[in-house]
C-alpha cells in the first residue's frame, strides 16, 4: 500500500460520497402500492409482477425487503 501511495494512488478518493458504502443505488419504488397490494393478500412474487407491469424492473426479494423496511419504520415510529 505504501508503494501504491508513493506512485500516486489516493485512497481518500474512494471515500467520497460513501453514504451507501459503494453499493448500488436503491430503486425508487412506490411503497404505498406495495403495502396496498400486500394488504390485498398478494404474494411478493405477484406484487413484483404487478410492478413490472407498471414499468418497474424489480424482483420479489426486493419487494419483500422494501416491505419489511417500511414495516420496521412504522413500528419504530409507533414505539
N, CA, C and O atoms as a CHARMM CRD file, in Angstrom:
* protein
*
  316
    1    1 UNK  N      0.83100  -1.18000   0.00000 PROA 1      0.00000
    2    1 UNK  CA     0.00000   0.00000   0.00000 PROA 1      0.00000
    3    1 UNK  C      0.87900   1.24700   0.00000 PROA 1      0.00000
    4    1 UNK  O      0.59000   2.22400  -0.69200 PROA 1      0.00000
    5    2 UNK  N      1.93400   1.20300   0.76900 PROA 2      0.00000
    6    2 UNK  CA     2.85000   2.34900   0.83400 PROA 2      0.00000
    7    2 UNK  C      3.42200   2.64500  -0.54800 PROA 2      0.00000
    8    2 UNK  O      3.52400   3.80400  -0.95100 PROA 2      0.00000
    9    3 UNK  N      3.79300   1.58900  -1.26900 PROA 3      0.00000
   10    3 UNK  CA     4.34900   1.77700  -2.60800 PROA 3      0.00000
   11    3 UNK  C      3.29600   2.35700  -3.55200 PROA 3      0.00000
   12    3 UNK  O      3.61500   3.21400  -4.37600 PROA 3      0.00000
   13    4 UNK  N      2.05400   1.90500  -3.44500 PROA 4      0.00000
   14    4 UNK  CA     0.98600   2.42900  -4.28800 PROA 4      0.00000
   15    4 UNK  C      0.76900   3.91600  -4.02200 PROA 4      0.00000
   16    4 UNK  O      0.56400   4.69200  -4.95500 PROA 4      0.00000
   17    5 UNK  N      0.81500   4.31300  -2.75400 PROA 5      0.00000
   18    5 UNK  CA     0.63700   5.72500  -2.41400 PROA 5      0.00000
   19    5 UNK  C      1.81000   6.53900  -2.95200 PROA 5      0.00000
   20    5 UNK  O      1.62500   7.65100  -3.44600 PROA 5      0.00000
   21    6 UNK  N      3.00800   5.98700  -2.85600 PROA 6      0.00000
   22    6 UNK  CA     4.18100   6.67700  -3.38900 PROA 6      0.00000
   23    6 UNK  C      4.08100   6.86000  -4.90000 PROA 6      0.00000
   24    6 UNK  O      4.59500   7.83800  -5.44400 PROA 6      0.00000
   25    7 UNK  N      3.42200   5.92300  -5.57600 PROA 7      0.00000
   26    7 UNK  CA     3.25800   6.00400  -7.03100 PROA 7      0.00000
   27    7 UNK  C      2.03700   6.81900  -7.45800 PROA 7      0.00000
   28    7 UNK  O      1.71900   6.88400  -8.64600 PROA 7      0.00000
   29    8 UNK  N      1.35300   7.44200  -6.49300 PROA 8      0.00000
   30    8 UNK  CA     0.27300   8.34600  -6.84700 PROA 8      0.00000
   31    8 UNK  C     -1.13300   7.88200  -6.51300 PROA 8      0.00000
   32    8 UNK  O     -2.09000   8.61200  -6.76800 PROA 8      0.00000
   33    9 UNK  N     -1.28700   6.69300  -5.95000 PROA 9      0.00000
   34    9 UNK  CA    -2.62100   6.22000  -5.57800 PROA 9      0.00000
   35    9 UNK  C     -3.15000   7.04600  -4.41200 PROA 9      0.00000
   36    9 UNK  O     -2.42500   7.30700  -3.45200 PROA 9      0.00000
   37   10 UNK  N     -4.40500   7.45500  -4.49500 PROA 10     0.00000
   38   10 UNK  CA    -5.01200   8.28200  -3.45000 PROA 10     0.00000
   39   10 UNK  C     -6.23100   7.54900  -2.87600 PROA 10     0.00000
   40   10 UNK  O     -7.32600   7.66400  -3.42600 PROA 10     0.00000
   41   11 UNK  N     -6.06100   6.80000  -1.78100 PROA 11     0.00000
   42   11 UNK  CA    -7.17100   6.02700  -1.22100 PROA 11     0.00000
   43   11 UNK  C     -8.32500   6.89800  -0.72100 PROA 11     0.00000
   44   11 UNK  O     -9.45900   6.42400  -0.65600 PROA 11     0.00000
   45   12 UNK  N     -8.06700   8.14900  -0.36900 PROA 12     0.00000
   46   12 UNK  CA    -9.12900   9.01900   0.10800 PROA 12     0.00000
   47   12 UNK  C    -10.16800   9.31000  -0.96900 PROA 12     0.00000
   48   12 UNK  O    -11.28400   9.71600  -0.64300 PROA 12     0.00000
   49   13 UNK  N     -9.83300   9.11400  -2.23900 PROA 13     0.00000
   50   13 UNK  CA   -10.79500   9.34200  -3.32100 PROA 13     0.00000
   51   13 UNK  C    -11.91000   8.29400  -3.29500 PROA 13     0.00000
   52   13 UNK  O    -12.99600   8.53600  -3.82200 PROA 13     0.00000
   53   14 UNK  N    -11.65400   7.13800  -2.68900 PROA 14     0.00000
   54   14 UNK  CA   -12.65700   6.08500  -2.60800 PROA 14     0.00000
   55   14 UNK  C    -13.69600   6.35900  -1.52100 PROA 14     0.00000
   56   14 UNK  O    -14.70700   5.65900  -1.45100 PROA 14     0.00000
   57   15 UNK  N    -13.46900   7.35400  -0.68100 PROA 15     0.00000
   58   15 UNK  CA   -14.37200   7.62600   0.42100 PROA 15     0.00000
   59   15 UNK  C    -15.42000   8.68100   0.08000 PROA 15     0.00000
   60   15 UNK  O    -16.36600   8.86900   0.84600 PROA 15     0.00000
   61   16 UNK  N    -15.27700   9.37000  -1.04500 PROA 16     0.00000
   62   16 UNK  CA   -16.22500  10.41700  -1.39800 PROA 16     0.00000
   63   16 UNK  C    -17.61500   9.84400  -1.59400 PROA 16     0.00000
   64   16 UNK  O    -17.79300   8.85900  -2.31000 PROA 16     0.00000
   65   17 UNK  N    -18.59000  10.45600  -0.96300 PROA 17     0.00000
   66   17 UNK  CA   -19.97900  10.03200  -1.13000 PROA 17     0.00000
   67   17 UNK  C    -20.23500   8.62000  -0.66700 PROA 17     0.00000
   68   17 UNK  O    -21.03900   7.90900  -1.27000 PROA 17     0.00000
   69   18 UNK  N    -19.57800   8.20100   0.37700 PROA 18     0.00000
   70   18 UNK  CA   -19.71500   6.81300   0.82900 PROA 18     0.00000
   71   18 UNK  C    -20.93700   6.61000   1.71000 PROA 18     0.00000
   72   18 UNK  O    -20.90300   5.80700   2.64200 PROA 18     0.00000
   73   19 UNK  N    -22.01400   7.32800   1.42500 PROA 19     0.00000
   74   19 UNK  CA   -23.24700   7.15400   2.18900 PROA 19     0.00000
   75   19 UNK  C    -23.74800   5.72600   2.03600 PROA 19     0.00000
   76   19 UNK  O    -24.17400   5.09900   3.00500 PROA 19     0.00000
   77   20 UNK  N    -23.69300   5.22100   0.81200 PROA 20     0.00000
   78   20 UNK  CA   -24.15800   3.86500   0.54600 PROA 20     0.00000
   79   20 UNK  C    -22.99700   2.87200   0.57000 PROA 20     0.00000
   80   20 UNK  O    -23.17800   1.70100   0.23700 PROA 20     0.00000
   81   21 UNK  N    -21.82900   3.32400   0.95500 PROA 21     0.00000
   82   21 UNK  CA   -20.62900   2.49200   1.06800 PROA 21     0.00000
   83   21 UNK  C    -20.30700   1.75200  -0.22700 PROA 21     0.00000
   84   21 UNK  O    -19.81600   0.62400  -0.19300 PROA 21     0.00000
   85   22 UNK  N    -20.57900   2.37300  -1.35400 PROA 22     0.00000
   86   22 UNK  CA   -20.16100   1.82200  -2.63100 PROA 22     0.00000
   87   22 UNK  C    -21.12400   0.86300  -3.28900 PROA 22     0.00000
   88   22 UNK  O    -20.87100   0.42700  -4.41200 PROA 22     0.00000
   89   23 UNK  N    -22.20700   0.52100  -2.64600 PROA 23     0.00000
   90   23 UNK  CA   -23.15100  -0.41700  -3.23700 PROA 23     0.00000
   91   23 UNK  C    -24.00900   0.23800  -4.30800 PROA 23     0.00000
   92   23 UNK  O    -23.80800   1.40100  -4.65800 PROA 23     0.00000
   93   24 UNK  N    -24.95100  -0.51200  -4.81400 PROA 24     0.00000
   94   24 UNK  CA   -25.86300   0.01900  -5.81400 PROA 24     0.00000
   95   24 UNK  C    -26.79200   1.04500  -5.18800 PROA 24     0.00000
   96   24 UNK  O    -27.03900   1.03200  -3.98300 PROA 24     0.00000
   97   25 UNK  N    -27.30400   1.93900  -6.03800 PROA 25     0.00000
   98   25 UNK  CA   -28.31500   2.88300  -5.58800 PROA 25     0.00000
   99   25 UNK  C    -29.63500   2.14100  -5.43300 PROA 25     0.00000
  100   25 UNK  O    -29.91500   1.19500  -6.16900 PROA 25     0.00000
  101   26 UNK  N    -30.44400   2.57300  -4.47200 PROA 26     0.00000
  102   26 UNK  CA   -31.74400   1.94300  -4.26100 PROA 26     0.00000
  103   26 UNK  C    -32.69200   2.33800  -5.37900 PROA 26     0.00000
  104   26 UNK  O    -32.69100   3.47800  -5.84300 PROA 26     0.00000
  105   27 UNK  N    -33.50200   1.37600  -5.80200 PROA 27     0.00000
  106   27 UNK  CA   -34.53300   1.65500  -6.78400 PROA 27     0.00000
  107   27 UNK  C    -35.64200   2.46400  -6.13900 PROA 27     0.00000
  108   27 UNK  O    -36.00500   2.22800  -4.98600 PROA 27     0.00000
  109   28 UNK  N    -36.17200   3.40800  -6.87700 PROA 28     0.00000
  110   28 UNK  CA   -37.32900   4.15900  -6.39800 PROA 28     0.00000
  111   28 UNK  C    -38.57100   3.32100  -6.68200 PROA 28     0.00000
  112   28 UNK  O    -38.91200   3.07400  -7.83900 PROA 28     0.00000
  113   29 UNK  N    -39.23600   2.89100  -5.63100 PROA 29     0.00000
  114   29 UNK  CA   -40.42200   2.05700  -5.76500 PROA 29     0.00000
  115   29 UNK  C    -41.58700   2.69400  -5.01200 PROA 29     0.00000
  116   29 UNK  O    -41.37800   3.36500  -4.00100 PROA 29     0.00000
  117   30 UNK  N    -42.79900   2.49200  -5.49100 PROA 30     0.00000
  118   30 UNK  CA   -43.97100   3.04200  -4.79700 PROA 30     0.00000
  119   30 UNK  C    -44.33800   2.18300  -3.58700 PROA 30     0.00000
  120   30 UNK  O    -45.08000   1.20900  -3.71200 PROA 30     0.00000
  121   31 UNK  N    -43.81600   2.54900  -2.42300 PROA 31     0.00000
  122   31 UNK  CA   -44.03400   1.73900  -1.22800 PROA 31     0.00000
  123   31 UNK  C    -45.51300   1.68200  -0.85400 PROA 31     0.00000
  124   31 UNK  O    -45.97700   0.67300  -0.32400 PROA 31     0.00000
  125   32 UNK  N    -46.24800   2.74300  -1.12200 PROA 32     0.00000
  126   32 UNK  CA   -47.67700   2.72700  -0.80200 PROA 32     0.00000
  127   32 UNK  C    -48.40900   1.67500  -1.63900 PROA 32     0.00000
  128   32 UNK  O    -49.34500   1.03100  -1.16500 PROA 32     0.00000
  129   33 UNK  N    -47.97200   1.51200  -2.88500 PROA 33     0.00000
  130   33 UNK  CA   -48.57500   0.49800  -3.75400 PROA 33     0.00000
  131   33 UNK  C    -48.22200  -0.90600  -3.27100 PROA 33     0.00000
  132   33 UNK  O    -49.06500  -1.80300  -3.30300 PROA 33     0.00000
  133   34 UNK  N    -46.98400  -1.10100  -2.82600 PROA 34     0.00000
  134   34 UNK  CA   -46.55100  -2.39700  -2.30400 PROA 34     0.00000
  135   34 UNK  C    -47.37600  -2.75500  -1.06500 PROA 34     0.00000
  136   34 UNK  O    -47.84700  -3.88500  -0.93900 PROA 34     0.00000
  137   35 UNK  N    -47.55100  -1.79800  -0.15600 PROA 35     0.00000
  138   35 UNK  CA   -48.31800  -2.05000   1.07300 PROA 35     0.00000
  139   35 UNK  C    -49.77300  -2.35400   0.72300 PROA 35     0.00000
  140   35 UNK  O    -50.36600  -3.27800   1.27800 PROA 35     0.00000
  141   36 UNK  N    -50.34600  -1.57800  -0.19500 PROA 36     0.00000
  142   36 UNK  CA   -51.74200  -1.79600  -0.57600 PROA 36     0.00000
  143   36 UNK  C    -51.94900  -3.18300  -1.16700 PROA 36     0.00000
  144   36 UNK  O    -52.90800  -3.87500  -0.82200 PROA 36     0.00000
  145   37 UNK  N    -51.04600  -3.59000  -2.06200 PROA 37     0.00000
  146   37 UNK  CA   -51.16500  -4.91300  -2.67500 PROA 37     0.00000
  147   37 UNK  C    -50.96700  -6.02300  -1.63900 PROA 37     0.00000
  148   37 UNK  O    -51.62800  -7.05900  -1.70000 PROA 37     0.00000
  149   38 UNK  N    -50.07100  -5.80500  -0.70700 PROA 38     0.00000
  150   38 UNK  CA   -49.83100  -6.80800   0.33300 PROA 38     0.00000
  151   38 UNK  C    -51.04900  -6.94600   1.22900 PROA 38     0.00000
  152   38 UNK  O    -51.37000  -8.05000   1.67000 PROA 38     0.00000
  153   39 UNK  N    -51.73200  -5.84200   1.50300 PROA 39     0.00000
  154   39 UNK  CA   -52.94300  -5.89000   2.31900 PROA 39     0.00000
  155   39 UNK  C    -54.07900  -6.60800   1.59100 PROA 39     0.00000
  156   39 UNK  O    -55.02600  -7.08000   2.22000 PROA 39     0.00000
  157   40 UNK  N    -53.97800  -6.68700   0.25500 PROA 40     0.00000
  158   40 UNK  CA   -54.96000  -7.43200  -0.53600 PROA 40     0.00000
  159   40 UNK  C    -54.56900  -8.90400  -0.67200 PROA 40     0.00000
  160   40 UNK  O    -55.08500  -9.61100  -1.53700 PROA 40     0.00000
  161   41 UNK  N    -53.66200  -9.35700   0.18100 PROA 41     0.00000
  162   41 UNK  CA   -53.22500 -10.76300   0.25800 PROA 41     0.00000
  163   41 UNK  C    -52.50100 -11.25300  -0.98600 PROA 41     0.00000
  164   41 UNK  O    -52.57400 -12.44100  -1.30200 PROA 41     0.00000
  165   42 UNK  N    -51.80300 -10.37700  -1.70300 PROA 42     0.00000
  166   42 UNK  CA   -50.97600 -10.80900  -2.82000 PROA 42     0.00000
  167   42 UNK  C    -49.61400 -11.24700  -2.28100 PROA 42     0.00000
  168   42 UNK  O    -49.13200 -10.71800  -1.27900 PROA 42     0.00000
  169   43 UNK  N    -49.00400 -12.21600  -2.95600 PROA 43     0.00000
  170   43 UNK  CA   -47.66400 -12.65000  -2.56900 PROA 43     0.00000
  171   43 UNK  C    -46.65900 -11.64100  -3.10200 PROA 43     0.00000
  172   43 UNK  O    -46.99000 -10.80900  -3.94600 PROA 43     0.00000
  173   44 UNK  N    -45.42600 -11.72000  -2.60200 PROA 44     0.00000
  174   44 UNK  CA   -44.39300 -10.80400  -3.07100 PROA 44     0.00000
  175   44 UNK  C    -44.08500 -11.04300  -4.55000 PROA 44     0.00000
  176   44 UNK  O    -43.74500 -10.10700  -5.27400 PROA 44     0.00000
  177   45 UNK  N    -44.20200 -12.28100  -4.99200 PROA 45     0.00000
  178   45 UNK  CA   -43.99900 -12.58600  -6.40800 PROA 45     0.00000
  179   45 UNK  C    -45.07800 -11.91400  -7.25500 PROA 45     0.00000
  180   45 UNK  O    -44.78100 -11.36400  -8.31500 PROA 45     0.00000
  181   46 UNK  N    -46.31200 -11.95600  -6.79800 PROA 46     0.00000
  182   46 UNK  CA   -47.40500 -11.32500  -7.52400 PROA 46     0.00000
  183   46 UNK  C    -47.27100  -9.79700  -7.51600 PROA 46     0.00000
  184   46 UNK  O    -47.58900  -9.13500  -8.50300 PROA 46     0.00000
  185   47 UNK  N    -46.80300  -9.25200  -6.40500 PROA 47     0.00000
  186   47 UNK  CA   -46.58500  -7.80300  -6.32300 PROA 47     0.00000
  187   47 UNK  C    -45.48300  -7.38800  -7.28700 PROA 47     0.00000
  188   47 UNK  O    -45.60100  -6.37000  -7.96800 PROA 47     0.00000
  189   48 UNK  N    -44.39900  -8.18300  -7.34600 PROA 48     0.00000
  190   48 UNK  CA   -43.30200  -7.88200  -8.26400 PROA 48     0.00000
  191   48 UNK  C    -43.79300  -7.92600  -9.71000 PROA 48     0.00000
  192   48 UNK  O    -43.41400  -7.07600 -10.51600 PROA 48     0.00000
  193   49 UNK  N    -44.62500  -8.89600 -10.04200 PROA 49     0.00000
  194   49 UNK  CA   -45.17000  -8.99500 -11.39200 PROA 49     0.00000
  195   49 UNK  C    -46.05400  -7.78800 -11.71500 PROA 49     0.00000
  196   49 UNK  O    -46.02800  -7.27800 -12.83500 PROA 49     0.00000
  197   50 UNK  N    -46.82500  -7.34000 -10.74400 PROA 50     0.00000
  198   50 UNK  CA   -47.67700  -6.16500 -10.93000 PROA 50     0.00000
  199   50 UNK  C    -46.83200  -4.92000 -11.15800 PROA 50     0.00000
  200   50 UNK  O    -47.12500  -4.11500 -12.04200 PROA 50     0.00000
  201   51 UNK  N    -45.78000  -4.76500 -10.35500 PROA 51     0.00000
  202   51 UNK  CA   -44.90800  -3.59600 -10.51000 PROA 51     0.00000
  203   51 UNK  C    -44.17100  -3.62200 -11.84200 PROA 51     0.00000
  204   51 UNK  O    -43.91000  -2.57600 -12.43600 PROA 51     0.00000
  205   52 UNK  N    -43.83600  -4.82500 -12.30900 PROA 52     0.00000
  206   52 UNK  CA   -43.20000  -4.92900 -13.62900 PROA 52     0.00000
  207   52 UNK  C    -44.15300  -4.43300 -14.70500 PROA 52     0.00000
  208   52 UNK  O    -43.72400  -3.83600 -15.69200 PROA 52     0.00000
  209   53 UNK  N    -45.45700  -4.68000 -14.51500 PROA 53     0.00000
  210   53 UNK  CA   -46.45300  -4.17100 -15.44100 PROA 53     0.00000
  211   53 UNK  C    -46.51600  -2.65600 -15.44300 PROA 53     0.00000
  212   53 UNK  O    -46.89400  -2.05200 -16.44600 PROA 53     0.00000
  213   54 UNK  N    -46.14300  -2.02700 -14.31200 PROA 54     0.00000
  214   54 UNK  CA   -46.10800  -0.57100 -14.21200 PROA 54     0.00000
  215   54 UNK  C    -44.77900   0.00700 -14.69400 PROA 54     0.00000
  216   54 UNK  O    -44.60300   1.22600 -14.71300 PROA 54     0.00000
  217   55 UNK  N    -43.84100  -0.86600 -15.08400 PROA 55     0.00000
  218   55 UNK  CA   -42.56300  -0.39600 -15.61300 PROA 55     0.00000
  219   55 UNK  C    -41.40500  -0.43200 -14.63800 PROA 55     0.00000
  220   55 UNK  O    -40.33300   0.09000 -14.94400 PROA 55     0.00000
  221   56 UNK  N    -41.58700  -1.02800 -13.48000 PROA 56     0.00000
  222   56 UNK  CA   -40.50100  -1.16000 -12.50900 PROA 56     0.00000
  223   56 UNK  C    -39.86900  -2.53400 -12.67400 PROA 56     0.00000
  224   56 UNK  O    -40.55700  -3.55100 -12.58600 PROA 56     0.00000
  225   57 UNK  N    -38.56800  -2.57000 -12.91100 PROA 57     0.00000
  226   57 UNK  CA   -37.85300  -3.83800 -13.04200 PROA 57     0.00000
  227   57 UNK  C    -37.38900  -4.25200 -11.65000 PROA 57     0.00000
  228   57 UNK  O    -36.31200  -3.85700 -11.20400 PROA 57     0.00000
  229   58 UNK  N    -38.20800  -5.05000 -10.96800 PROA 58     0.00000
  230   58 UNK  CA   -37.95700  -5.36600  -9.57100 PROA 58     0.00000
  231   58 UNK  C    -38.20800  -6.85300  -9.33100 PROA 58     0.00000
  232   58 UNK  O    -39.05800  -7.46600  -9.97700 PROA 58     0.00000
  233   59 UNK  N    -37.45000  -7.42300  -8.38500 PROA 59     0.00000
  234   59 UNK  CA   -37.61900  -8.83800  -8.04800 PROA 59     0.00000
  235   59 UNK  C    -38.49800  -8.96700  -6.81100 PROA 59     0.00000
  236   59 UNK  O    -38.75500  -7.99000  -6.10700 PROA 59     0.00000
  237   60 UNK  N    -38.95200 -10.18300  -6.56100 PROA 60     0.00000
  238   60 UNK  CA   -39.78100 -10.42100  -5.37100 PROA 60     0.00000
  239   60 UNK  C    -38.96100 -10.20900  -4.10200 PROA 60     0.00000
  240   60 UNK  O    -39.51000  -9.79200  -3.08200 PROA 60     0.00000
  241   61 UNK  N    -37.67200 -10.48400  -4.14400 PROA 61     0.00000
  242   61 UNK  CA   -36.81700 -10.28400  -2.97500 PROA 61     0.00000
  243   61 UNK  C    -36.71400  -8.79300  -2.63000 PROA 61     0.00000
  244   61 UNK  O    -36.72700  -8.42100  -1.45700 PROA 61     0.00000
  245   62 UNK  N    -36.61100  -7.94800  -3.65100 PROA 62     0.00000
  246   62 UNK  CA   -36.54400  -6.50900  -3.41000 PROA 62     0.00000
  247   62 UNK  C    -37.85800  -5.99500  -2.85700 PROA 62     0.00000
  248   62 UNK  O    -37.86600  -5.15900  -1.95400 PROA 62     0.00000
  249   63 UNK  N    -38.96900  -6.48400  -3.38800 PROA 63     0.00000
  250   63 UNK  CA   -40.28100  -6.08800  -2.87700 PROA 63     0.00000
  251   63 UNK  C    -40.39400  -6.49200  -1.41000 PROA 63     0.00000
  252   63 UNK  O    -40.85100  -5.70300  -0.58200 PROA 63     0.00000
  253   64 UNK  N    -39.98600  -7.70100  -1.08900 PROA 64     0.00000
  254   64 UNK  CA   -40.01700  -8.19300   0.28500 PROA 64     0.00000
  255   64 UNK  C    -39.15300  -7.31200   1.19000 PROA 64     0.00000
  256   64 UNK  O    -39.56900  -6.93900   2.28700 PROA 64     0.00000
  257   65 UNK  N    -37.96000  -6.98800   0.72500 PROA 65     0.00000
  258   65 UNK  CA   -37.03300  -6.18000   1.51400 PROA 65     0.00000
  259   65 UNK  C    -37.62200  -4.79600   1.79300 PROA 65     0.00000
  260   65 UNK  O    -37.57500  -4.31500   2.92500 PROA 65     0.00000
  261   66 UNK  N    -38.17500  -4.16000   0.76000 PROA 66     0.00000
  262   66 UNK  CA   -38.76000  -2.82400   0.93700 PROA 66     0.00000
  263   66 UNK  C    -39.97400  -2.86300   1.85200 PROA 66     0.00000
  264   66 UNK  O    -40.16800  -1.96300   2.67000 PROA 66     0.00000
  265   67 UNK  N    -40.77600  -3.88300   1.72100 PROA 67     0.00000
  266   67 UNK  CA   -41.95500  -4.02800   2.58700 PROA 67     0.00000
  267   67 UNK  C    -41.51400  -4.17500   4.03900 PROA 67     0.00000
  268   67 UNK  O    -42.06100  -3.52000   4.92500 PROA 67     0.00000
  269   68 UNK  N    -40.52800  -5.03200   4.28400 PROA 68     0.00000
  270   68 UNK  CA   -40.04100  -5.23700   5.65000 PROA 68     0.00000
  271   68 UNK  C    -39.41500  -3.96400   6.21500 PROA 68     0.00000
  272   68 UNK  O    -39.60900  -3.65000   7.38900 PROA 68     0.00000
  273   69 UNK  N    -38.65700  -3.22000   5.38100 PROA 69     0.00000
  274   69 UNK  CA   -38.07000  -1.95600   5.83500 PROA 69     0.00000
  275   69 UNK  C    -39.17500  -0.97800   6.22900 PROA 69     0.00000
  276   69 UNK  O    -39.08500  -0.30600   7.25600 PROA 69     0.00000
  277   70 UNK  N    -40.20300  -0.90700   5.41200 PROA 70     0.00000
  278   70 UNK  CA   -41.31000   0.00600   5.68500 PROA 70     0.00000
  279   70 UNK  C    -42.02600  -0.37300   6.98000 PROA 70     0.00000
  280   70 UNK  O    -42.32400   0.49300   7.80200 PROA 70     0.00000
  281   71 UNK  N    -42.29700  -1.65200   7.16100 PROA 71     0.00000
  282   71 UNK  CA   -42.98600  -2.10100   8.37100 PROA 71     0.00000
  283   71 UNK  C    -42.11900  -1.85300   9.61600 PROA 71     0.00000
  284   71 UNK  O    -42.64100  -1.53300  10.68300 PROA 71     0.00000
  285   72 UNK  N    -40.81600  -1.99900   9.47500 PROA 72     0.00000
  286   72 UNK  CA   -39.90700  -1.73900  10.59500 PROA 72     0.00000
  287   72 UNK  C    -39.91700  -0.24700  10.94500 PROA 72     0.00000
  288   72 UNK  O    -39.90500   0.11100  12.12300 PROA 72     0.00000
  289   73 UNK  N    -39.93900   0.62300   9.92800 PROA 73     0.00000
  290   73 UNK  CA   -40.00800   2.06600  10.17500 PROA 73     0.00000
  291   73 UNK  C    -41.30700   2.41700  10.89500 PROA 73     0.00000
  292   73 UNK  O    -41.30000   3.22700  11.82200 PROA 73     0.00000
  293   74 UNK  N    -42.41200   1.82000  10.48100 PROA 74     0.00000
  294   74 UNK  CA   -43.69600   2.09000  11.11000 PROA 74     0.00000
  295   74 UNK  C    -43.67400   1.65800  12.57500 PROA 74     0.00000
  296   74 UNK  O    -44.16500   2.37700  13.44600 PROA 74     0.00000
  297   75 UNK  N    -43.10600   0.48500  12.84500 PROA 75     0.00000
  298   75 UNK  CA   -43.06400   0.00000  14.22600 PROA 75     0.00000
  299   75 UNK  C    -42.15500   0.86800  15.07700 PROA 75     0.00000
  300   75 UNK  O    -42.41400   1.03700  16.26800 PROA 75     0.00000
  301   76 UNK  N    -41.08300   1.43000  14.49300 PROA 76     0.00000
  302   76 UNK  CA   -40.19200   2.33200  15.23400 PROA 76     0.00000
  303   76 UNK  C    -40.88500   3.65500  15.53600 PROA 76     0.00000
  304   76 UNK  O    -40.67400   4.24100  16.59800 PROA 76     0.00000
  305   77 UNK  N    -41.70900   4.12300  14.60600 PROA 77     0.00000
  306   77 UNK  CA   -42.41900   5.37900  14.81500 PROA 77     0.00000
  307   77 UNK  C    -43.46500   5.22000  15.90800 PROA 77     0.00000
  308   77 UNK  O    -43.63900   6.12700  16.72200 PROA 77     0.00000
  309   78 UNK  N    -44.16300   4.09400  15.94800 PROA 78     0.00000
  310   78 UNK  CA   -45.21600   3.85300  16.92800 PROA 78     0.00000
  311   78 UNK  C    -44.66400   3.62100  18.32600 PROA 78     0.00000
  312   78 UNK  O    -45.36100   3.85500  19.31400 PROA 78     0.00000
  313   79 UNK  N    -43.41600   3.16300  18.41900 PROA 79     0.00000
  314   79 UNK  CA   -42.81600   2.86700  19.73300 PROA 79     0.00000
  315   79 UNK  C    -42.34400   4.10400  20.45100 PROA 79     0.00000
  316   79 UNK  O    -41.82100   4.01100  21.56200 PROA 79     0.00000
